[in-house]
Amino acid sequence: MRLVNMRYVEEGSILARPVMNSFGMILLQTGVILTASYIDRLKTLGYDVLFIQDDRLDDVEIHVAITTQTREVAYKSIELISKYLERDSKDALPIDNVRMSVRQMINDLLSSSDILGNLTEIQGYDDYTFHHSVKTTIISLILGIASGYSEQKLMELGMGVLMHDIGKIKVPEEILNKKTPLTEEEFGEIKRHTTYGFEILRKNNDLSLLSAHIAFQHQEKWDGTGYPRGLKGSGIHEYGRLAAIADVYEALTSKRVYRKAMEPNEAFEYIISQGNTHFDPKILEIFKRNIAVYPSGSGILLSNGQRGNVIKQNPAFPNRPFVRVFYENEEPLTAPIDYNLAHYPSIMVVSVENR
């Protein structure tokens, strides 16, 4: 399979992965043959890329971070919490659903054989908050696993990150989705979502106070320029420091109604550039070793003029994956060529081209 931008998806292409919305509902199943009306509808819904079957890449396995079932459970747990808060109920939050979904996410990740290359998701215009919460949790758990966290710490981390933006339920939707620049007053209200979230979560005895602090601290910065309290360095709990990186990376690589998504390699470079200022340098090193710069399935253009797809990650060199090329200067090769870019230092990835 390969990742293809909607601009290049052709009628008759076959889906290699299901298309889901942010509520866990499957819109199109794996194996569906795409018609012109399907393609147009997906564009209208805001989908930019799809995983498409390709006989030339049949031997390439692109594993998923978490199963479709686990993702659906996670979406529904956040939806349940959100609806509960909208009713302004005075009872304790239904935390058991969140706990179950985080446990399933941890199990899926621990059993994965290719954590590096499996973060790519298909996203439309529907509820960004649910999508962001789930994917940020996946990234955080990957970093937690790479940090050697115990199961208890992974659960504390995952539950806190899955609900880290829950305070946005109290922020007016017109501010959250505003397409023009925010006023100072509006940005002040956005910033208060961290405090709102902490106040909601800390009242639940079934939730660790450290988990609640993730909502409070995920916008703090290593150099003290973050909010709401301007905490600095190790004054920010390690969960908050870790979640801060995952939160920004996920936000940059996801589209919003008011901006396009960055390519993963662009977001990766931005995150790295913020070392010693916005992010903890030690956690940043873990991020660099455990997040794929070029996700598996991505279309890439090489500095030698050849074009193809990433077929496998290189754990020792995340920015030098295995690739399979099919074209040279836009002309088809007589036979595909596989490269381990770690063995070809003079060949660079020039750009991501999901064609």
LUMMARNU-99460 format. One line per 3 residues: their letters; for each residue x, y, z of N, C-alpha, C. Coordinates in pm, whole numbers. Layout:
BEGIN
a	X:Y:Z:X:Y:Z:X:Y:Z | ...
//
This chain:
BEGIN
mrl	84:-119:0:0:0:0:87:124:0 | 30:234:-43:103:361:-40:7:473:-1 | 63:580:50:-14:696:91:-26:789:-30
vnm	-148:826:-66:-170:906:-186:-252:1030:-153 | -203:1146:-197:-278:1269:-182:-405:1262:-266 | -515:1319:-214:-642:1312:-285:-634:1371:-427
ryv	-539:1461:-449:-523:1519:-584:-485:1413:-687 | -420:1305:-638:-369:1203:-730:-446:1071:-722 | -547:1063:-635:-625:940:-625:-709:924:-751
eeg	-698:809:-816:-769:787:-942:-892:700:-920 | -992:725:-1001:-1112:642:-998:-1073:497:-1025 | -1126:403:-948:-1090:262:-962:-983:218:-864
sil	-920:314:-792:-823:277:-688:-894:200:-577 | -818:113:-509:-876:30:-404:-820:72:-269 | -909:97:-173:-867:138:-39:-788:26:29
arp	-673:61:86:-591:-36:159:-616:-27:309 | -679:81:353:-717:98:494:-852:168:499 | -931:139:603:-1062:204:612:-1051:354:635
vmn	-1151:426:593:-1163:569:621:-1260:584:737 | -1212:645:847:-1295:664:966:-1311:811:994 | -1419:846:1065:-1430:982:1115:-1379:986:1259
sfg	-1380:1103:1319:-1323:1119:1453:-1411:1064:1564 | -1524:1002:1527:-1608:938:1627:-1596:786:1619 | -1497:740:1538:-1474:598:1527:-1563:528:1427
mil	-1646:602:1354:-1736:540:1256:-1661:519:1125 | -1671:397:1071:-1607:366:944:-1696:416:830 | -1639:503:747:-1713:559:634:-1697:471:510
lqt	-1576:421:488:-1548:330:376:-1454:220:425 | -1487:97:395:-1410:-17:440:-1289:-42:350 | -1190:-114:406:-1079:-164:325:-1134:-247:208
gvi	-1075:-229:90:-1118:-306:-26:-1221:-238:-113 | -1274:-125:-67:-1372:-51:-147:-1304:6:-272 | -1369:-11:-385:-1321:49:-510:-1374:192:-517
lta	-1283:286:-529:-1321:428:-523:-1381:475:-655 | -1501:525:-647:-1568:586:-762:-1543:736:-760 | -1578:802:-867:-1562:948:-875:-1644:1016:-766
syi	-1764:964:-738:-1850:1025:-635:-1790:1006:-496 | -1730:889:-469:-1663:867:-341:-1548:966:-324 | -1468:979:-428:-1352:1069:-421:-1395:1213:-396
drl	-1497:1258:-468:-1547:1394:-451:-1601:1416:-310 | -1674:1316:-259:-1732:1328:-126:-1624:1336:-19 | -1520:1254:-32:-1411:1255:66:-1337:1389:63
ktl	-1322:1446:-55:-1259:1579:-64:-1344:1683:7 | -1476:1674:-13:-1568:1768:52:-1560:1756:205 | -1543:1635:253:-1534:1610:397:-1398:1649:454
gyd	-1304:1686:365:-1175:1735:413:-1064:1634:417 | -1084:1516:361:-978:1415:360:-874:1450:254 | -747:1453:295:-639:1493:205:-562:1376:147
vlf	-553:1265:221:-474:1150:178:-550:1021:207 | -518:917:130:-575:785:151:-465:680:135 | -481:566:203:-394:452:178:-456:370:65
iqd	-380:353:-43:-428:287:-164:-348:159:-189 | -415:53:-232:-346:-70:-267:-258:-47:-390 | -140:-111:-388:-46:-98:-499:30:-230:-511
drl	13:-301:-623:77:-431:-642:228:-424:-628 | 287:-309:-659:432:-295:-652:482:-293:-507 | 389:-276:-414:426:-267:-272:353:-372:-189
ddv	311:-481:-255:237:-586:-186:317:-653:-75 | 449:-655:-89:534:-721:11:566:-630:129 | 520:-507:122:550:-408:227:438:-406:330
eih	473:-425:456:374:-422:563:382:-288:635 | 270:-219:641:263:-94:717:169:-119:833 | 227:-136:950:148:-170:1067:78:-46:1121
vai	-34:-68:1189:-106:44:1250:-63:58:1396 | -68:181:1446:-29:205:1585:-123:133:1680 | -251:152:1658:-353:83:1737:-459:31:1642
ttq	-529:-73:1682:-629:-133:1594:-749:-41:1577 | -825:-69:1472:-948:7:1447:-1042:-3:1567 | -1049:-122:1626:-1137:-141:1741:-1092:-57:1860
tre	-960:-56:1886:-907:24:1997:-931:172:1974 | -911:216:1850:-933:358:1818:-1080:396:1840 | -1170:308:1800:-1313:334:1817:-1347:345:1965
vay	-1292:256:2048:-1316:260:2193:-1264:392:2251 | -1145:435:2205:-1086:559:2255:-1171:680:2218 | -1215:687:2091:-1302:797:2049:-1429:802:2133
ksi	-1488:686:2153:-1614:682:2227:-1596:721:2374 | -1481:688:2432:-1458:725:2571:-1448:877:2586 | -1383:943:2490:-1373:1090:2493:-1509:1152:2464
eli	-1582:1095:2370:-1716:1146:2338:-1807:1137:2460 | -1797:1025:2533:-1879:1006:2652:-1847:1111:2759 | -1718:1136:2780:-1676:1237:2877:-1728:1374:2835
sky	-1715:1406:2707:-1759:1537:2657:-1909:1557:2676 | -1987:1457:2639:-2132:1468:2655:-2170:1480:2802 | -2098:1409:2885:-2123:1414:3029:-2101:1555:3082
ler	-1992:1618:3038:-1962:1754:3084:-2061:1856:3026 | -2106:1832:2904:-2205:1923:2843:-2335:1923:2923 | -2367:1810:2986:-2488:1802:3069:-2468:1868:3206
dsk	-2342:1904:3234:-2308:1969:3361:-2347:1883:3481 | -2325:1752:3468:-2357:1659:3575:-2262:1679:3693 | -2312:1658:3813:-2231:1674:3934:-2168:1543:3978
dal	-2203:1434:3909:-2146:1304:3944:-2003:1293:3893 | -1932:1189:3944:-1795:1165:3900:-1793:1128:3752 | -1684:1164:3685:-1671:1133:3543:-1664:981:3521
pid	-1712:932:3406:-1704:788:3375:-1562:750:3333 | -1472:747:3432:-1330:725:3406:-1300:583:3360 | -1383:485:3398:-1356:345:3363:-1342:327:3212
nvr	-1423:398:3134:-1414:387:2988:-1279:436:2937 | -1231:545:2996:-1101:600:2958:-991:501:2995 | -1000:445:3116:-900:348:3161:-893:228:3067
msv	-1009:177:3027:-1013:61:2938:-950:93:2803 | -982:211:2749:-929:247:2617:-777:267:2623 | -727:328:2729:-582:349:2741:-511:215:2757
rqm	-569:124:2833:-508:-8:2850:-499:-79:2715 | -603:-69:2633:-601:-131:2500:-495:-65:2411 | -482:66:2421:-381:136:2342:-240:91:2380
ind	-215:78:2509:-84:32:2556:-56:-109:2505 | -153:-197:2516:-135:-335:2470:-105:-340:2320 | -178:-260:2242:-154:-257:2097:-12:-211:2065
lls	31:-105:2132:164:-49:2104:274:-145:2146 | 257:-211:2261:360:-303:2309:372:-426:2218 | 265:-459:2149:269:-576:2059:306:-539:1916
ssd	324:-409:1888:355:-364:1753:500:-395:1718 | 524:-432:1593:660:-461:1546:722:-343:1472 | 647:-235:1458:696:-121:1380:637:9:1432
ilg	669:43:1557:614:164:1618:656:288:1540 | 778:287:1487:829:406:1419:742:451:1303 | 691:355:1225:630:393:1100:480:393:1095
nlt	414:393:1211:271:364:1208:181:474:1262 | 225:599:1254:145:708:1311:51:776:1213 | 69:748:1085:-12:818:984:-160:783:998
eiq	-244:885:1004:-388:866:1013:-456:948:903 | -577:905:870:-657:976:770:-756:1064:845 | -754:1193:818:-837:1287:893:-915:1379:801
gyd	-1041:1402:836:-1124:1497:765:-1148:1622:849 | -1259:1690:819:-1290:1814:889:-1369:1793:1018 | -1411:1669:1047:-1497:1650:1163:-1421:1673:1293
dyt	-1482:1645:1405:-1436:1691:1535:-1286:1671:1559 | -1210:1782:1550:-1065:1779:1565:-1024:1737:1705 | -1098:1780:1806:-1058:1755:1944:-1045:1605:1973
fhh	-1140:1524:1926:-1133:1381:1951:-1011:1321:1883 | -993:1355:1756:-879:1304:1679:-748:1345:1747 | -737:1470:1784:-615:1522:1846:-586:1450:1977
svk	-688:1430:2059:-668:1366:2189:-616:1224:2174 | -674:1149:2080:-634:1009:2063:-493:999:2006 | -464:1075:1901:-332:1063:1840:-222:1118:1932
tti	-251:1224:2008:-153:1277:2103:-124:1173:2210 | -226:1098:2249:-206:990:2347:-117:881:2290 | -138:844:2164:-54:743:2100:92:787:2101
isl	117:910:2058:254:962:2053:315:965:2193 | 238:1011:2291:288:1018:2429:323:879:2482 | 237:782:2454:263:645:2501:387:586:2433
ilg	407:616:2305:529:570:2236:652:627:2307 | 647:755:2340:759:818:2411:774:762:2552 | 662:732:2617:667:672:2751:727:533:2749
ias	687:453:2649:744:318:2635:894:326:2609 | 935:418:2522:1077:435:2491:1155:487:2612 | 1085:553:2703:1149:604:2826:1158:498:2934
gys	1101:380:2908:1106:272:3006:1002:282:3116 | 892:350:3089:787:366:3191:727:231:3229 | 693:218:3357:621:101:3405:477:108:3354
eqk	402:-3:3370:263:-3:3327:182:102:3402 | 211:120:3532:139:220:3610:164:360:3555 | 290:391:3523:321:524:3470:260:543:3331
lme	260:437:3251:197:448:3119:48:475:3132 | -17:411:3230:-159:434:3251:-184:577:3297 | -104:625:3392:-119:763:3440:-100:861:3325
lgm	4:838:3246:33:925:3132:-80:921:3030 | -120:800:2990:-221:785:2886:-355:844:2925 | -398:821:3048:-528:873:3091:-526:1025:3096
gvl	-414:1081:3142:-404:1227:3147:-401:1290:3009 | -325:1230:2917:-314:1288:2783:-445:1272:2706 | -512:1159:2721:-638:1140:2650:-740:1247:2688
mhd	-729:1300:2810:-823:1404:2855:-755:1540:2873 | -637:1558:2812:-560:1681:2838:-629:1807:2789 | -714:1795:2687:-783:1914:2633:-928:1922:2676
igk	-966:1845:2777:-1106:1839:2817:-1159:1975:2861 | -1069:2063:2905:-1111:2197:2946:-1165:2282:2833 | -1138:2241:2707:-1189:2318:2593:-1340:2309:2582
ikv	-1400:2217:2655:-1546:2206:2657:-1608:2334:2710 | -1531:2411:2788:-1580:2536:2847:-1541:2659:2765 | -1469:2639:2656:-1429:2750:2568:-1528:2759:2453
pee	-1583:2876:2424:-1680:2889:2314:-1625:2834:2183 | -1709:2760:2110:-1667:2696:1985:-1624:2798:1881 | -1687:2914:1882:-1651:3015:1781:-1508:3066:1803
iln	-1456:3056:1924:-1317:3093:1951:-1224:2980:1909 | -1260:2855:1944:-1177:2740:1910:-1157:2725:1760 | -1260:2756:1681:-1255:2735:1536:-1244:2863:1456
kkt	-1205:2970:1521:-1197:3099:1453:-1088:3096:1345 | -1121:3142:1225:-1028:3137:1112:-936:3258:1106 | -978:3368:1168:-896:3490:1169:-818:3496:1300
plt	-715:3583:1308:-634:3591:1430:-718:3619:1554 | -682:3556:1664:-753:3575:1790:-720:3711:1850 | -817:3771:1916:-790:3892:1994:-718:3851:2121
eee	-662:3947:2191:-593:3917:2317:-689:3853:2417 | -811:3902:2420:-911:3847:2511:-946:3703:2473 | -960:3678:2343:-993:3542:2298:-880:3445:2327
fge	-757:3489:2305:-645:3401:2334:-636:3373:2484 | -671:3473:2565:-674:3453:2710:-774:3344:2749 | -887:3340:2678:-987:3237:2706:-936:3099:2662
ikr	-868:3093:2549:-807:2968:2504:-710:2917:2611 | -628:3005:2663:-527:2966:2762:-590:2910:2889 | -711:2954:2918:-776:2907:3040:-822:2761:3031
htt	-815:2699:2911:-860:2561:2901:-775:2467:2986 | -649:2506:3010:-562:2423:3093:-611:2420:3238 | -649:2536:3287:-701:2545:3425:-838:2479:3435
ygf	-923:2503:3336:-1055:2439:3335:-1039:2287:3341 | -949:2233:3259:-930:2089:3253:-881:2032:3384 | -786:2100:3445:-733:2054:3574:-841:2054:3680
eil	-921:2158:3684:-1027:2167:3785:-1130:2055:3766 | -1157:2020:3640:-1252:1911:3614:-1194:1777:3659 | -1069:1752:3624:-1010:1620:3645:-967:1596:3790
rkn	-921:1698:3859:-868:1676:3994:-977:1638:4094 | -1102:1658:4059:-1212:1625:4150:-1249:1477:4146 | -1186:1401:4056:-1220:1260:4039:-1122:1171:4114
ndl	-1172:1103:4216:-1086:1020:4300:-1029:901:4224 | -1095:861:4114:-1049:746:4036:-935:782:3941 | -897:909:3940:-791:955:3850:-674:1009:3931
sll	-553:967:3894:-433:1017:3962:-423:1169:3946 | -381:1235:4053:-361:1380:4046:-252:1414:3945 | -156:1323:3926:-52:1346:3826:-111:1346:3685
sah	-211:1261:3662:-281:1261:3533:-352:1394:3511 | -416:1444:3617:-486:1572:3607:-389:1686:3577 | -266:1675:3627:-167:1781:3604:-122:1788:3458
iaf	-145:1684:3381:-112:1690:3238:-199:1795:3170 | -327:1799:3206:-416:1902:3152:-368:2040:3193 | -315:2051:3314:-271:2178:3370:-140:2226:3307
qhq	-51:2131:3270:87:2167:3236:129:2144:3092 | 42:2091:3007:89:2055:2873:122:2176:2785 | 85:2297:2830:121:2418:2755:236:2495:2820
ekw	294:2439:2925:413:2500:2985:532:2473:2895 | 634:2562:2899:752:2547:2815:878:2540:2899 | 975:2468:2848:1100:2442:2920:1167:2572:2966
dgt	1156:2679:2886:1222:2806:2921:1134:2899:3005 | 1016:2851:3044:930:2931:3132:836:3026:3061 | 827:3018:2928:744:3112:2853:603:3057:2825
gyp	570:2942:2882:439:2883:2857:333:2931:2954 | 219:2864:2954:109:2900:3041:46:2774:3098 | -32:2781:3208:-88:2903:3270:1:2966:3378
rgl	105:2892:3426:180:2944:3541:323:2983:3510 | 366:2966:3384:503:3002:3349:606:2917:3418 | 574:2789:3439:669:2697:3502:789:2676:3412
kgs	902:2638:3473:1026:2629:3398:1101:2499:3430 | 1165:2439:3328:1251:2324:3348:1185:2211:3424 | 1258:2157:3522:1206:2044:3599:1092:2084:3692
gih	1058:2212:3696:939:2255:3770:812:2207:3703 | 823:2166:3578:713:2103:3505:726:1953:3525 | 619:1885:3562:626:1740:3582:666:1672:3451
eyg	737:1560:3460:785:1492:3339:670:1454:3245 | 552:1423:3300:438:1392:3213:400:1515:3130 | 401:1630:3194:368:1754:3124:471:1787:3017
rla	599:1764:3047:706:1791:2950:695:1698:2829 | 661:1573:2855:647:1476:2747:523:1506:2663 | 413:1533:2733:288:1563:2662:300:1689:2577
aia	382:1785:2620:398:1909:2544:453:1882:2405 | 550:1792:2395:608:1759:2264:505:1687:2178 | 438:1587:2237:338:1510:2161:225:1601:2114
dvy	182:1692:2200:70:1782:2169:103:1872:2050 | 222:1931:2050:260:2023:1942:282:1946:1812 | 352:1831:1818:377:1754:1696:245:1710:1632
eal	153:1661:1712:25:1617:1657:-52:1735:1598 | -52:1847:1667:-125:1965:1618:-69:2012:1484 | 63:2011:1471:125:2059:1347:94:1966:1230
tsk	84:1836:1256:64:1740:1147:-83:1713:1118 | -172:1785:1185:-316:1770:1161:-372:1897:1098 | -462:1879:1003:-522:1995:938:-633:2051:1026
rvy	-655:2179:1013:-766:2246:1078:-846:2318:972 | -963:2365:1009:-1046:2435:912:-980:2565:866 | -885:2616:945:-823:2744:911:-678:2731:864
rka	-624:2608:854:-488:2593:802:-462:2450:757 | -361:2434:671:-322:2302:624:-232:2234:728 | -220:2103:715:-129:2028:802:13:2036:747
mep	111:2032:837:250:2018:796:277:1872:762 | 371:1847:671:420:1712:651:496:1669:777 | 495:1539:810:564:1492:931:710:1535:940
nea	782:1537:827:923:1578:832:937:1726:866 | 842:1808:820:847:1951:852:819:1973:1000 | 718:1902:1052:685:1914:1194:799:1862:1281
fey	862:1754:1237:977:1697:1308:1088:1801:1320 | 1120:1866:1210:1227:1967:1211:1191:2083:1303 | 1063:2123:1302:1022:2233:1390:1041:2194:1536
iis	997:2074:1573:1009:2029:1711:1155:2029:1754 | 1242:1974:1670:1385:1967:1702:1443:2108:1720 | 1396:2203:1640:1449:2340:1648:1415:2408:1780
qgn	1317:2353:1852:1273:2416:1977:1340:2356:2101 | 1444:2274:2080:1517:2218:2193:1578:2327:2279 | 1578:2306:2411:1632:2399:2511:1549:2526:2527
thf	1446:2544:2446:1358:2660:2466:1220:2611:2507 | 1147:2550:2413:1012:2504:2445:1010:2365:2509 | 1107:2279:2475:1098:2139:2515:1219:2089:2592
dpk	1193:1990:2678:1298:1925:2756:1395:1855:2661 | 1525:1890:2665:1622:1831:2571:1631:1679:2581 | 1618:1624:2702:1631:1478:2718:1512:1407:2652
ile	1392:1459:2673:1274:1397:2611:1279:1419:2460 | 1337:1530:2418:1350:1558:2275:1439:1453:2207 | 1542:1407:2276:1629:1302:2221:1550:1172:2203
ifk	1462:1142:2297:1378:1023:2286:1283:1038:2168 | 1227:1157:2152:1140:1186:2038:1214:1163:1906 | 1337:1212:1896:1415:1202:1773:1440:1057:1734
rni	1453:969:1832:1485:829:1805:1361:742:1782 | 1243:795:1813:1125:708:1815:1006:756:1732 | 1021:868:1662:915:917:1574:970:921:1432
avy	898:859:1339:945:852:1200:941:989:1135 | 1053:1027:1073:1058:1152:1000:975:1139:872 | 986:1023:808:912:994:685:831:866:707
psg	703:877:741:622:759:773:618:657:660 | 606:531:696:598:424:599:478:446:506 | 501:423:377:397:444:277:405:579:209
sgi	479:672:271:487:808:216:558:808:81 | 511:893:-10:579:913:-137:689:1015:-119 | 808:987:-174:922:1078:-155:996:1102:-287
lls	1058:1220:-295:1145:1254:-408:1287:1262:-353 | 1380:1193:-418:1519:1190:-372:1605:1291:-448 | 1718:1324:-390:1807:1425:-449:1869:1379:-581
ngq	1865:1249:-609:1918:1199:-737:1813:1198:-848 | 1693:1256:-818:1588:1265:-918:1494:1147:-920 | 1519:1047:-835:1432:930:-831:1316:952:-735
rgn	1203:886:-767:1083:903:-686:1023:766:-654 | 973:752:-531:913:626:-489:845:640:-355 | 855:536:-273:784:534:-144:871:477:-34
vik	846:524:89:911:466:207:849:329:231 | 933:226:245:882:91:263:910:33:402 | 1003:95:474:1039:42:606:1117:148:681
qnp	1103:145:814:1178:239:896:1314:182:935 | 1404:272:970:1540:237:1011:1556:281:1157 | 1531:194:1254:1531:237:1395:1659:311:1437
afp	1772:272:1381:1897:338:1418:1911:476:1354 | 1840:497:1242:1848:624:1169:1708:663:1123 | 1626:721:1211:1486:753:1176:1470:845:1056
nrp	1574:922:1024:1564:1013:908:1623:952:781 | 1661:822:788:1718:753:672:1645:620:652 | 1522:622:606:1443:499:595:1482:414:473
fvr	1423:296:464:1431:215:344:1328:268:244 | 1367:280:118:1275:331:17:1276:241:-106 | 1169:244:-183:1160:175:-311:1125:279:-416
vfy	1209:291:-518:1186:394:-620:1137:330:-751 | 1048:403:-817:986:354:-941:1011:446:-1060 | 1055:570:-1034:1072:668:-1141:1206:739:-1126
ene	1261:781:-1238:1380:865:-1239:1355:979:-1337 | 1360:1101:-1284:1329:1219:-1364:1196:1201:-1438 | 1097:1149:-1362:960:1129:-1408:944:1015:-1509
epl	1052:946:-1544:1042:833:-1636:1039:702:-1556 | 948:610:-1589:940:483:-1514:1069:403:-1531 | 1117:343:-1421:1233:254:-1426:1190:119:-1483
tap	1283:48:-1542:1249:-85:-1593:1217:-182:-1480 | 1276:-157:-1363:1248:-239:-1244:1267:-151:-1121 | 1186:-170:-1017:1202:-90:-895:1339:-113:-832
idy	1385:-12:-760:1513:-21:-688:1487:7:-540 | 1537:-80:-452:1526:-61:-308:1656:-3:-253 | 1643:98:-167:1759:158:-102:1739:155:50
nla	1846:128:121:1854:162:263:1930:293:266 | 1861:403:287:1926:534:276:2040:553:377 | 2044:470:480:2156:478:575:2287:439:507
hyp	2279:364:398:2399:320:326:2434:413:210 | 2351:516:189:2374:609:79:2369:753:131 | 2471:794:206:2467:927:271:2455:1043:174
sim	2493:1022:48:2487:1133:-48:2346:1152:-105 | 2258:1053:-84:2122:1064:-135:2031:1115:-24 | 1964:1226:-50:1878:1287:50:1732:1284:3
vvs	1640:1287:100:1499:1308:67:1479:1456:46 | 1438:1494:-75:1418:1635:-108:1282:1684:-63 | 1180:1600:-86:1045:1641:-49:956:1517:-36
ven	843:1538:32:740:1435:43:638:1460:-67 | 614:1360:-151:520:1372:-262:430:1250:-263 | 317:1259:-200:227:1144:-193:146:1130:-321
r	212:1070:-423:153:1055:-555:127:909:-586
//
